[in-house]
Amino acid sequence: MYKNIRTESDPKIIGVNNGVYQVELNDRKSFVNKEEKKNYENYFDGNFNSFSIDNFKNIEKNKVTILTYFPLKKAKETDFVSFSPNEMGLNFIISQKVLDIFESFNLCEFIKIPTKIEGFKNNFYTIGFPITNYDFLDFPESFFLDSLGNRNLIESYEEYDVKRYDIKVKKLKLRRKTSSNIIYSQIKGLFFSNELVEKLRQEDVVGFQICDTELDF
């Protein structure tokens, strides 16, 4: 079983009140040079197919060697860090502590860009996992609720697309099995295995929250 995960939004934990992000990229200061900035922009070009799991090709380490982010006023240092602007292909920033935990689990290949956050003490990495698209989902076996809390059967992606703003996703069912402990679904984002979630809790990792959507095979 997998749990839906996102970055923390509680101002008491992340320090900022926007509930969205703690740090931001600066066009003039965040890149080593103009060439790396261009490489970053070319790679994160907004093309979904480039980041789908069947077409995924990781960014070369020498293309973007390090990113520098700048925290908002009052932003607190956490192990999971939310950033702006959003980029298709990237999920969030993690501390070295989280990366070490991740790498002790079986994971698919993922983007991992060394990252500095001005004023924060830890080493960080901006990460992104390849996306499993709608073809991976078994819609009739997934669990959706309507506005009254009744189960709503969805037979296909086309039907989901019509109803997506009127239903709540409770549980997604994948057609294909995977051994990775992290799965990025086009619906609802990242899912961590129960084992990985428990390890993060044991290690007192700060900055992530567990949502009420689950994923299974």
C-alpha positions in Angstrom: 0.0 0.0 0.0 1.1 3.5 -0.8 0.2 6.9 0.8 -0.2 10.2 -1.1 2.5 12.6 0.1 2.9 16.3 -0.3 5.0 19.0 1.3 3.9 20.5 4.6 1.7 23.6 4.5 1.3 24.4 8.3 2.8 27.8 8.9 4.0 26.6 12.4 6.2 24.1 10.7 7.3 25.8 7.5 7.4 29.4 8.9 5.5 31.1 6.0 1.8 31.8 5.7 1.3 31.2 2.0 0.8 27.5 2.5 2.5 26.9 -0.9 6.3 27.3 -0.9 9.2 28.3 1.3 12.0 29.1 -1.2 12.2 30.5 -4.6 14.4 30.4 -7.7 16.0 33.6 -8.8 16.7 33.9 -12.5 19.9 36.0 -12.0 21.3 34.3 -8.9 20.2 30.7 -8.9 22.4 29.3 -11.6 26.2 28.9 -11.9 26.2 30.5 -15.3 24.1 31.4 -18.3 24.8 28.0 -20.0 23.5 26.1 -17.0 20.4 28.3 -16.9 19.8 27.5 -20.5 20.3 23.8 -20.0 17.8 23.9 -17.1 15.2 25.7 -19.2 15.7 23.4 -22.1 15.3 20.3 -20.0 12.3 21.5 -18.0 10.4 22.6 -21.1 6.9 21.6 -20.0 6.6 18.6 -22.3 4.8 15.9 -20.3 6.1 13.1 -22.5 9.7 13.9 -21.5 8.9 13.0 -17.9 6.6 10.0 -18.4 8.1 6.8 -17.0 8.1 5.2 -20.5 10.1 8.0 -22.0 12.1 9.3 -19.0 15.7 10.4 -19.7 17.5 11.9 -16.7 19.2 15.3 -16.9 23.0 14.9 -17.2 24.9 15.8 -14.1 27.2 18.2 -15.8 24.3 20.2 -17.4 23.1 21.6 -14.2 25.7 21.2 -11.4 23.9 23.0 -8.6 20.9 25.2 -8.0 20.6 28.0 -5.4 17.3 28.9 -3.8 16.4 31.8 -1.7 14.0 31.5 1.3 11.0 33.7 1.9 11.1 35.8 5.0 10.5 33.7 8.1 10.8 30.4 6.2 12.0 27.6 8.4 14.4 24.9 7.4 12.7 21.5 7.0 13.7 18.2 5.4 11.1 18.5 2.7 11.1 22.0 1.2 8.6 23.4 -1.2 9.7 25.8 -3.9 8.6 28.2 -6.6 8.2 28.4 -9.5 6.8 25.0 -10.2 8.4 22.9 -13.0 6.9 19.9 -14.6 9.3 17.1 -13.8 10.3 18.3 -10.4 8.5 17.5 -7.1 10.3 19.2 -4.2 13.6 19.7 -2.4 14.9 17.2 0.1 17.7 17.3 2.7 20.7 15.0 2.7 19.0 13.1 5.5 16.0 12.3 3.3 18.1 11.4 0.4 20.0 8.9 2.5 16.7 7.3 3.5 15.5 7.3 -0.1 18.7 5.6 -1.2 18.3 2.8 1.4 15.0 1.8 -0.4 14.4 0.4 -3.8 13.5 3.4 -6.1 13.2 4.0 -9.8 15.7 6.4 -11.4 14.9 10.0 -10.5 16.2 13.5 -11.0 18.6 14.7 -8.3 20.1 18.1 -8.6 22.5 19.3 -5.8 20.9 22.3 -4.2 21.9 25.2 -1.9 19.3 27.1 0.1 20.7 30.5 1.2 20.9 30.6 5.0 20.0 26.9 5.5 22.7 24.7 7.0 22.0 21.3 5.4 22.9 19.9 2.0 19.8 19.7 -0.3 18.7 18.2 -3.6 16.0 19.2 -5.9 14.3 16.0 -7.0 11.7 14.7 -9.6 10.3 11.3 -10.3 9.1 10.0 -13.7 5.3 10.1 -14.1 3.0 7.2 -14.5 0.2 8.4 -16.8 -3.4 7.5 -17.0 -2.7 4.3 -18.9 -1.2 2.8 -15.7 -4.5 3.2 -13.8 -7.3 0.6 -13.5 -10.2 3.1 -13.3 -13.1 0.6 -12.6 -11.1 -0.8 -9.7 -10.1 2.6 -8.3 -12.3 4.2 -5.6 -13.9 7.6 -6.2 -16.5 9.5 -4.1 -19.2 11.9 -5.3 -20.1 15.1 -3.5 -22.5 13.2 -1.2 -19.8 10.7 -0.2 -21.2 7.9 -2.3 -19.0 5.7 -4.3 -18.8 6.8 -7.9 -17.7 4.3 -10.5 -15.4 5.7 -13.2 -14.8 3.4 -16.2 -12.2 5.3 -18.1 -9.9 8.3 -18.2 -12.3 10.1 -20.4 -15.1 9.7 -17.8 -12.7 10.8 -15.1 -11.7 13.9 -17.0 -15.3 15.0 -17.3 -16.0 14.4 -13.6 -12.7 15.2 -12.0 -13.8 18.5 -10.3 -16.9 16.8 -8.8 -15.4 13.7 -7.3 -12.9 12.9 -4.6 -10.1 10.3 -5.2 -9.9 7.8 -2.3 -7.9 5.0 -3.8 -6.1 4.4 -7.1 -5.4 1.0 -8.5 -2.4 0.4 -10.8 -2.5 -2.0 -13.7 1.2 -2.6 -13.5 3.2 -3.7 -10.5 6.4 -2.0 -9.6 9.1 -2.6 -7.0 9.8 1.1 -6.5 8.9 2.5 -3.0 7.9 5.9 -4.6 5.4 6.2 -7.4 4.4 9.5 -9.2 0.9 9.2 -10.5 -0.5 11.8 -13.0 -3.5 11.8 -10.7 -2.7 13.1 -7.2 1.0 13.2 -7.5 3.5 11.3 -5.3 2.8 8.1 -3.4 5.3 6.6 -0.8 5.1 3.0 0.4 4.0 2.4 3.9 7.5 1.2 4.7 9.1 4.4 3.5 6.6 6.5 5.4 7.3 4.7 8.6 11.0 5.1 8.1 10.6 8.9 7.6 8.5 9.0 10.8 11.1 7.0 12.8 13.8 9.4 11.7 11.8 12.5 12.7 11.8 13.9 9.2 10.1 17.3 9.0 8.2 18.9 6.1 5.9 16.3 4.6 2.3 15.5 5.2 0.2 12.4 4.5 -3.0 12.8 2.5 -6.0 10.6 2.5 -5.6 9.0 -0.9 -4.0 5.6 -1.2 -2.6 3.6 -4.1 -2.3 -0.1 -4.6 -1.9 -2.8 -7.2 
